[in-house]
Amino acid sequence: MMDTSANALKKVASIANWRQKFDIVAAYVEDCWLLDSFPHAVKQFDRLFIPHVEFQSQLEQQLNIPVSVLPCAFDVLTHGAGIKPRTVDVFSYGRTPRNYYLELQSILNAAGSGCFYYHQTFDQKELFPKLTYCSERFDYLHRLQLKKLLKRSKLTLAFDFSYTVPRAALHESMKFHPSHKCGQSVLNRRWFEGAAAGTVLVGKRPQTEMMSQYFDWEDATIELPDQPAEGAELIQDLLSDRERLEAVSQRNYVQSLAKNDWRLRIRDMLKQLDIPLPSGLELELEQLQRKIHSLRPSLAT
């Protein structure tokens, strides 16, 4: 079972004698920081997979089952790479530092600047819709739009939670963020999405060991200074360096294929569970390797 919420694992109880019917029961839960949401049934699972190493020991003690860490990923093979020309110069979504937002708005979106800074905004009334999850819901439509914007963006802002939201300024809704729950940086989905789309990630990278393991190539992220005026200048310099932008974009895409495609995560999960790989997965892993092999020579040019 793969789900964002541990609460969804209650579904197993709808199957009579579920534990006796299956040789192996395992789950991948993205929202693993919601420790109180794990149902009692999970204690009978053979293994739990989570994306954040920061919660591994807590969950092992709480559930008394093996907990393995495999970070988020992206369907890079199907939805990765970008669309040329990239018509959005700088894109930001989710949490963005207010000072950076205002600085980039005033400089990049000024009349005559020749640049376009797009910051995605949300309708607060639609953030938590009452509708059952479906194609009409705001969050579903947001995900579709997000993929298209990332593919069309030269640079995408990505800031660690601790930089965008000082602890003293936390709102009640933000206290459910994984970084707040564990008091540490965590590697979230946005870095995987951006790199897979071949956009250049600029901002503040998460201070977690997982970042070094899964984003270990040159310019995987480009650090911005604390002062927005200096950061805006750095961003403008990057936008004018087309050769570097293209090199980083291509490298992000190829390395995402090699390290952060969901097929690799599923393969690793099955290996840890000692389950043979399905033939369909093996075929797609071969496609993945062929794609990587065909693109890697371009990184040297």
C-alpha positions in Angstrom: 0.0 0.0 0.0 1.2 3.5 -0.8 -0.5 6.5 0.6 0.2 10.0 1.8 -1.7 9.5 5.0 -1.2 6.8 7.6 -4.9 7.1 8.5 -5.7 5.4 5.1 -4.1 2.2 6.4 -7.3 1.5 8.3 -8.6 0.0 5.1 -6.9 -3.3 5.9 -9.5 -3.8 8.6 -12.2 -4.1 5.9 -10.6 -7.4 4.8 -11.6 -10.3 7.0 -8.5 -12.1 8.4 -6.3 -9.8 6.4 -3.1 -10.8 8.2 -3.6 -14.5 7.6 -4.4 -13.9 3.9 -1.2 -12.2 2.9 2.4 -13.4 3.3 3.8 -9.9 3.3 2.1 -6.6 4.3 3.9 -3.3 3.9 3.1 0.3 3.4 4.8 3.6 2.2 3.4 6.6 4.0 4.5 10.1 2.9 2.9 12.0 5.8 4.9 9.9 8.3 5.3 12.9 10.7 1.7 12.6 11.8 2.6 10.0 14.4 -0.8 9.8 16.0 -2.5 8.9 12.7 -1.0 5.4 12.5 -3.7 2.8 13.2 -3.1 -0.1 15.5 -3.2 -2.5 12.6 0.2 -1.2 11.3 1.9 -3.0 14.2 1.1 -6.2 12.4 2.8 -5.0 9.1 6.1 -6.6 8.0 7.7 -3.3 7.2 6.9 0.4 6.9 8.6 2.7 4.4 8.8 6.5 5.0 10.5 9.4 3.2 12.1 11.1 6.2 15.0 9.6 8.2 14.2 12.1 11.0 11.2 10.0 12.0 12.6 6.5 11.6 13.6 5.9 15.2 10.4 7.3 16.6 8.2 5.1 14.5 10.2 2.0 15.1 9.7 2.5 18.8 6.1 3.4 18.5 5.1 0.5 16.1 7.8 -2.1 16.9 8.2 -3.1 13.3 11.1 -2.4 10.8 11.0 1.1 9.3 12.9 1.8 6.2 13.7 5.2 4.7 13.2 5.9 1.0 12.7 9.5 0.1 10.0 10.9 -2.2 10.6 10.7 -6.0 9.0 11.7 -9.3 7.8 9.9 -12.4 10.8 11.4 -14.2 10.7 9.0 -17.2 7.1 10.0 -18.1 6.8 13.6 -16.9 10.4 14.8 -16.5 12.4 17.3 -18.6 11.1 20.7 -19.8 9.5 22.5 -22.6 11.4 25.0 -24.8 11.4 27.9 -24.8 11.1 28.2 -21.0 8.8 31.3 -20.8 8.8 31.8 -17.0 12.0 33.2 -15.7 11.5 32.6 -12.0 8.7 30.5 -10.5 7.8 30.0 -6.8 5.0 28.1 -5.2 4.2 27.2 -1.6 6.2 28.9 1.1 8.4 31.8 -0.2 10.1 34.3 2.1 8.2 37.5 2.1 11.3 39.6 1.6 12.4 37.6 -1.4 8.9 37.7 -2.9 8.7 41.5 -2.6 12.2 42.0 -3.9 11.7 39.8 -7.0 8.3 41.4 -7.7 9.7 44.9 -7.7 12.7 44.1 -9.8 11.8 41.3 -12.2 8.2 42.3 -12.8 8.9 46.0 -13.2 8.0 47.6 -16.5 10.8 47.2 -19.0 12.7 44.5 -17.0 12.2 41.9 -19.7 11.7 39.2 -17.1 8.7 37.4 -15.7 8.5 36.3 -12.1 5.4 34.1 -11.4 4.4 33.4 -7.8 1.5 30.9 -7.4 -1.2 32.1 -5.1 -3.9 30.1 -3.4 -7.6 30.8 -2.6 -7.8 30.2 1.1 -11.4 29.1 0.9 -10.4 26.2 -1.4 -7.4 24.8 0.4 -9.4 22.2 2.3 -12.4 21.5 0.1 -15.2 19.3 1.4 -15.6 17.5 -1.9 -14.4 13.9 -2.1 -11.0 13.8 -3.9 -11.8 14.2 -7.6 -10.7 15.9 -10.8 -12.7 19.1 -9.8 -10.9 19.7 -6.5 -8.5 22.6 -6.2 -5.6 20.5 -5.1 -5.9 18.1 -8.0 -6.0 21.0 -10.5 -3.1 22.6 -8.7 -0.9 19.5 -9.3 -1.7 19.5 -13.0 -0.9 23.2 -13.3 2.3 22.8 -11.2 3.8 20.2 -13.6 3.3 22.5 -16.6 4.7 25.6 -14.8 7.8 23.7 -13.6 8.5 22.6 -17.2 8.3 26.1 -18.5 10.4 27.8 -15.7 14.1 28.6 -15.9 14.5 29.0 -12.2 12.4 27.8 -9.3 12.7 29.0 -5.8 13.0 26.3 -3.1 13.6 27.3 0.5 14.0 25.1 3.5 11.0 25.4 5.9 13.2 26.8 8.8 14.2 29.8 6.6 10.7 30.7 5.4 8.9 30.3 8.7 10.8 31.3 11.9 9.6 29.2 14.8 8.3 32.3 16.6 6.0 33.1 13.7 4.4 29.7 13.3 0.7 29.7 12.7 -1.4 26.9 14.0 -1.8 25.2 10.6 2.0 25.2 10.1 2.6 23.2 13.3 1.8 20.1 11.3 4.7 20.5 9.0 7.3 17.7 9.3 10.2 20.2 10.0 8.3 21.6 12.9 7.4 18.2 14.2 10.9 17.0 14.4 12.7 20.3 14.8 15.0 19.6 11.8 15.2 20.2 8.1 13.5 17.6 5.9 13.8 16.8 2.2 10.3 17.4 0.7 8.7 16.8 -2.6 9.4 20.2 -4.2 13.1 19.4 -4.7 12.3 16.2 -6.6 9.6 17.8 -8.7 11.8 20.8 -9.7 14.9 18.9 -10.6 12.9 16.3 -12.6 11.4 19.1 -14.7 14.9 20.4 -15.5 14.4 23.8 -13.8 17.3 25.3 -11.8 16.6 25.2 -8.1 17.7 28.3 -6.2 17.1 29.1 -2.5 18.1 27.4 0.7 18.6 23.7 0.7 17.4 21.5 3.6 20.1 20.7 6.1 19.6 17.0 6.1 21.9 14.0 5.3 19.4 12.9 2.7 20.1 16.0 0.6 23.7 15.0 0.3 22.7 11.5 -0.8 20.0 12.2 -3.3 21.1 15.6 -4.6 24.8 15.2 -4.7 25.6 16.6 -8.2 27.0 20.0 -9.2 24.5 22.9 -8.9 21.7 20.5 -7.8 20.7 23.5 -5.8 22.1 27.0 -5.9 22.2 28.8 -2.6 20.8 32.3 -2.3 22.2 34.9 0.2 20.2 36.0 3.2 19.9 39.5 1.7 17.1 39.6 -1.0 18.8 42.4 -2.9 22.0 40.3 -3.2 19.9 37.3 -4.1 18.0 39.2 -6.8 21.3 40.2 -8.3 22.5 36.6 -8.3 19.3 35.5 -10.0 19.6 38.1 -12.7 23.2 37.0 -13.3 22.0 33.4 -13.6 19.2 34.4 -16.1 21.8 36.1 -18.3 24.1 33.0 -18.3 22.2 30.8 -20.8 25.0 28.3 -21.1 25.1 27.6 -17.4 21.3 27.5 -17.2 21.1 24.9 -19.9 23.9 22.8 -18.4 22.2 22.8 -14.9 18.8 22.1 -16.4 20.1 19.0 -18.4 22.1 17.8 -15.4 19.1 18.0 -13.1 17.0 16.0 -15.4 19.5 13.3 -16.1 20.5 12.9 -12.5 16.8 12.8 -11.5 16.4 9.9 -14.0 19.4 8.1 -12.4 18.6 8.7 -8.7 15.0 9.9 -8.1 12.5 8.1 -10.3 9.7 6.3 -8.5 10.6 3.1 -10.4 13.9 3.0 -8.4 12.1 3.5 -5.1 9.6 0.7 -5.9 12.5 -1.6 -7.0 14.3 -0.9 -3.7 11.2 -1.5 -1.6 10.6 -4.9 -3.3 14.3 -5.8 -2.8 14.1 -5.1 0.9 10.9 -7.2 1.1 12.7 -10.0 -0.8 10.0 -9.9 -3.5 10.9 -10.6 -7.1 10.6 -7.7 -9.4 7.5 -7.9 -11.7 8.3 -8.1 -15.4 6.6 -4.8 -16.1 8.8 -3.0 -13.6 11.9 -4.6 -15.1 11.0 -3.4 -18.5 10.4 0.1 -17.3 13.7 0.1 -15.4 15.4 -1.0 -18.7 13.7 2.0 -20.4 15.0 4.2 -17.7 18.6 3.1 -18.1 18.4 3.5 -21.9 17.1 7.0 -21.5 19.9 7.8 -19.1 22.5 6.3 -21.4 21.3 8.3 -24.4 21.4 11.6 -22.5 24.6 11.3 -20.5 26.9 12.2 -23.4 25.2 15.6 -23.6 26.4 16.4 -20.1 30.0 16.5 -21.2 29.4 19.0 -24.1 
